[in-house]
Amino acid sequence: TEVLHDVSLEVAAESCLAIVGESGSGKTTLARCVIGLHPSFEGAVLLDGAELPHAARRRSKEALRRVQYIFQNPYTALNPRKSIGEIIAEPLGHFFDLNRTDREGRVQEALHSVSLPGDSVSRYPDQLSGGERQRVAIARALVVEPDLLVCDEVTSSLDVSVQAIIIELLRRLQIERRLSMIFITHNLALVRSIAQTVAVLCDGKLVEVGSVDDVLDRPKASY
């Protein structure tokens, strides 16, 4: 079944593109194509103008490092058998050749960046709240210093008050680290808080793309 049709988007450097749409509109499929977890698509994903292989396993180590993914559900995204320190350190082993001291320093820096205490390294996912788990997932993505962060409905399983904290955290990190970001959501209220550009998907097709103010305040499409 063809889920997406003629989708063409660009994410500007150091900016956030929000992709919005109802359930089943193709948002997560699009994200998985970008990250290389859904390789059976036609067309191309380009990073700085260079085409990436469709499948993540065929992409270079540097391309994998530069594009990181944060999953929707913080309750299933973290290995329950590993400590928080081990979870955050794991990608460092894939992408860098670091000694133990440097690796532990990077983990502590990542925890600090998402406002988690340093002693979190010895805790386990089941000892954390949903919001804290999502912070760990964000720290794991940031620890390898990516250029593009793909956030797939990262607040949908969190309470409203926690959603606001996570959005503010991502917004701060984007500015501080000069990140580009794809933020996927069905919640229009979140878009103004984090994105500069928004794309609206309906039944796998782009209905409208433009600045957040234009699309939300002066939409051209009736949908």
N, C-alpha and C positions, 0 to 999 in steps of 0.2 A: 504494500500500500504506500503510495507516494504521500508523504505527510506535508512536505514543504514544496512551494511552487514559486520559482523565480524570485527568491529572496536575495537581495543584495544590500549589504550594510557596510558602513565604515566606522571604526572607532578611532577618534582623534587621540593623539598623544596626550596623556595627563587629563583625559576627560572621562566622563561616565555616560554610557549609552544604556538607557533603560529599555527593556523589551517587555511589553505588556500584552496581555490577552487572556481570554478565559481558559479554563482547563480544556485541554485537547486542541488548543490552537497551534501547537507545534513549538512552544518556547523551549522546553527541555530538550527536544530532539535537536533543535538548532544549537543549543549550548553543547550538547554531546558531539555534534559534528565539529564544532570549533575546537574542542579539547582533544578530539581524536578517539573518543569512546564509541562513536557510531560511524564506522568507516564507509558504509555503503551508501554514498551519495554522489550525485553528479555536480560538477562545478569545482570551485577552489576556495581554500582558506589561505589567505596570505598574511604573513607577518613581516612588517617593514618591506612589503613589496615582493618578498620571496615566498613562493608557494610551498606549503607544508604537505607532507604525505597525509593521506586521509586517516590512516591508522596511527594511533599514538605509539605503538611498538616499533613503527618504522621511522619515527621522527628522531632527530638528533637529540642528544642529551641537553644541549644548550636550548633548543626549541622547547623541550619539555619543561625545563627550568623556568623559562620566560613566561609561560602561560600556565597559571595555576587555577584550580577549580575548588570551590567550596560547595559541598553538597547540601541538599535541602534539609535533611533530617539529622540533627546533631546527636540523636540517640542511636543511630545506626552507623554513623560515619567514623566513629572512633573504636579502635580495637579494645574490647573490655578487659583483655588479658594483659595489656601493656599499661605502664604508668604514663602520666602526662608527659614527663620528661622523655621517655622512650618514643612516644607518639610524635612529638615535635622534632626529635633528633633524627628520626628515621629518614626523611628526605635528604637531610644533610649528608648521610652516608652514600646516597645515590649520586649526588651532584658535586660534592667537594671532598677533597682529601684533607681532613682536619684531624689534629690530635685531640685527645680527650678534653684538655683545658679549653681549647678554642671552641669545640663543639658544645660544651656546657655553657660557655659564655654566650654563644649564639642563641641557645635555648632560653637562657635567662633574659636576654635582650628581647626575644620574641614574646615572652610572657609579659615583660614590662610594657611592651608596645600595645598589648591588648588589655592592660590594666588588671592582670592577674598576679598574685603574690608569688615570689620566688620559690616558696616552699610547696607550690602546686606540683613541682616536678615529681614528688613522691606519692602523689595521690592518684586515684584511678577514676575513670569516667563515671562509675556508679556513685561516686562521692560528690559529684558536681551537679548543679542545676542545669536546666536546658540552656540558659543563657551563657553559663560558664563553659559548657561543652562547645557551644558555637564559637566562643572566644578561642578555645583551644584549636578548633578547626581553622579559624582565621590565622592564628599564630603558626600553625603547621604550613599553611600556604605561603605566609610571608617570610618564613625563616630562610627560604632559598632566594629571596630578593627578586621576585618576578617583575615583569613589566606590565602584564595584563592579568587581571583577576576576574574570573568568571564566577559570579555569585548566583546560584540557582535557587530561587525562592528561599533564601537563607533565613528569613524571619517567619515563614508561614506556620511553623510548629511552635512558635513562642508566644507568650502572653503579650498583650499590646504594650504594656509598660516596658517590657524587656526588648520588644521590637525597636522602640525608639532609641534605647541605649545602643543596640547593635548598629543601627543606621548611623547614629552620631559617631560611633567608633570607626565605621568604614569610611565615613566622610572625612574624618580627621586623618586617618591613615592614607587615604588617597592623596590628600594635599601634602602631607609630610613626606611621603615616599614617592610622590610624583607618578602615581600609578594610573594606568588606563584601566577601565572597569566596564564589564558587561553585567548589568544588574537585571535579573529576570524576576518578574513579579506579576501577580494578578491584582495587586493592591495599588490603585492609582494614587492614594493618599501619600504613599511612600516616595513616589517619583519626584515630586518637587524638592524633597529633602536631600536628595543625593545626586540626581542626574542633571545634565545639561541638555541632552538630546534624548528623544523618546521615539521608539518604533512600535507601532500597533500591529499585532498579528491577529488575523481572523481566518480560521480554517486553513492555516498554513500559508496564507498570502499576506503580504504587507499592505495594510489599508492606508497607513499614513506614517510619514517620518518627518520630524522637524524638531525645532527647539521645544523645550518643555512648555514654555508659556504659550507658544503658538498652538501646539497640539491640544493642550488641556483647556485653554481659554478661547481659542479661535479655530476649532477643528474644521477641516474642509470636508472630511468624509462623514456621512450621517452615522455610521457605526460608532 
